[in-house]
Amino acid sequence: MRSAHRFFRPRGVTVPDRPSRRAALKALAVVGVAPTVAEAAWLHPLVPRQPGDTRWRPRFFTEAELAAAEVVAELIIPETDTPGARAALAHQYIDWRLSEAAPDSRVPVLVREGLAWLDRESQGAFVERSSAEQTALLTRLAADPPTEPEQAVDFFREFRRLTISGYYRSEVGMQEEIGYAGKQYLTEFEGCTHEHHLDWTPPRRDV
């Protein structure tokens, strides 16, 4: 189980340095990334492709934006003892979500302009900066209280939410990080096995 990363920790949620899976899931619930029925069905390797097409292609991002999105997502959820956002293809999930956004949603523009802001602040391509420089820039956006322009901070918060959402909807996040094994067929159900419950009988009620 990964330790809490400073970019991964939802604002206003206290997460221990070595959180349990239960604590991590509780934190995710606070930021509203528990999957809906429709979204939970979205597993990255199962995304439909055109017949004969073996290469995934972005539907929203340009190639340069996709490269930046991949780096930012991995900095938010880096590889530790379990795979990070890159291995979970969180950047592909984000591309899909943005391509499916409602026409009046401000999120696609917010993300696109936010990635451009990272390049401007980097005085060049963000992806070409060192890992330390990239981390320092995102640390500025994660500051509480905020120290950077409101739109840039909003971009980072939204991108972090999308990254966490995509990670825990992926096979990597669900199976390797959370340990979800899918629906299991039980040949029998033993019920509660707590010792102090074994001899329990319901109280009698006078009619």
N, C-alpha and C positions, 0 to 999 in steps of 0.2 A: 504493500500500500504506500502510495506516495506521501511525502510530507507536504504540508501546506506551503504553497509558493506565494510570494507576496503579490503576484499578479492574479493568482487563482482565488485568493480569499475574497468572498463577496463583502461588499461594504456593509458595515454594521453587524457583521457576524464574527464572533470570536471562535477561531478554530485552533485547537491545540497543535503543537509542533508535530506530533505524530498522531494524527486523528484516526479514529477507528472508521471502518466503512460506514457504520451507522452515523457517526458524526459528520462525515463528508456528505452523505446523502441528505442529512438534515440541513446542512448548509446550502446544498443545491436546491432544496425545496424552497428555501427562503428567497432565492433569486429567481424562482419561477421557471426552472428548466425541467421539471418533471414532464416526461413526454406525453403528448396526447396520443390517442389510439392511432390516428392517421400518421403522425410524425414518427411514432415508435417503429413503424414498419419500414422506415427509411434506414436501411443498412448500406453503408458505402459500396461494398462489393456487388450489391444487388441493384444498383442504379441502372435503369434501362438504357441501352445503347442502340444505335441503328444497326440493322443486320450487317454483319461483316466488318463492323467498326470496332476495333480492339483498343483504341486509344481514347481515353477520357479527354473531353475538351470543355473549357469553361464556357458558361452561358452568359455570365455577367461580367466577370473580370477580364481585363486585358491580360496578356501573358506576364507583363511587368507587375501588374497589380496582384496577380495570383501568386507570383514569387514572393512579394512583400507580405501578402496575407499568410502564406505558409510559414514565413519566419516569425511573424508576430504571434501566430497561434502557438508555435512551438515554444516561444519565450513565455507565454502564458501558462501552458501546461507542458513543461519540458520532460524529456525522457529521464526516468529515475530507475527504480527497480521494476517499473512497469513502463510500457511504451508511452510516448508522448503524443501530442496533438498531430504531429506530422505523420506518424505511423497510423494514427486513427483517421487520416485524411479529413481532418476537421476543416481545412481550407476548401476542400471540394464541397463539403456540406454547406459552408457559408456561402459559396458561390451559388449553390442550388437555392438556398433560402432567399438570397437577394434577387435571384432571377424570377422567383415566384412571389415577390412582394406585391402588395396591393398598389395600384397606380398612384394613390395619394400618400403612400408611405414615405417618410423622410429618411428612412434608414439606408436605402441604397446610396443616396446622394451623400449622406453623412459618412458612410464608410469610404466611399470613393474619395471624398475631399479629405478625410482623415488620413488615408494612405498618402495622398499628395502632400499633406502637411508634414508627415514624417520625412519625406524626401527633402522638402524645403529646410526643415530643421537640421537635417543631416548634411545640408549643402552638397547634395548629390543623391545617389540612390541609397536608400536606407539599407537595402540588402547587402550593399558593399561595405558598410561600416563594420567594425569589429563587434564581436559579441558583447564586449564590455560597453561599447558606445551605444549599441542598440538597447541594452538593458538599462543604461542610464537614462535614455530618452523615455522609455516606457515608465520608468520609475517616476519621472516628473509628472506623467499623466495620471499615475496611480496615487499621487499625493493626496492626503486628506488632512486639512482642507485643501481644495484645488489651488494650484499655483499657475496653471496654464490657461489659455483661452477656453471659454466655456464649450465651444463647438468641438475643440480637440479632445477635451475631457469626455464629452458626451460620446464622441466616436469611440474612445478607448473602452468606455463602460459597455457600449453596445457590442463592440467587437469581442470583448471578454465574455459577455453573456452568450453570444453566438458560438464562441469557441467551446465553452463549457457544455453548452447544449449539444453541439455536434459530437464532442468527445464521448459523452455519456449515452449517445444514441448509436455509437459505432460498435462493431463487434469487439474491438480492442477495449473500449471503455466498459462495455457491459460485461464481457466475459473475463478479461484479464485483470481489470482494475476493480470492478465491483464483485466479480465472481458469480455473476448470474448464469446459471446453467440452462435456462429455458424451462419450459413446462416439463415436469417429470411425471411419469405414470407410476402410481403407487398401487402395489398389489394388496396392501392393507393399510389401515390408518389406526394407529395405536391410541390416539388421543393424547391427553396431557399425561406426561410421565414424571412430573414433579412429585417427589416423595410425599410432601405434606398435603398433596391433593388426592393421593391414591385411596384413602379411606374416607373421603368426603362424601357426605350424604346431604341432600337438600333439606333445609329446615321444614318441619311440619307446620302447616298453616291450618288454624281452626276455621272451619267453614261456618 
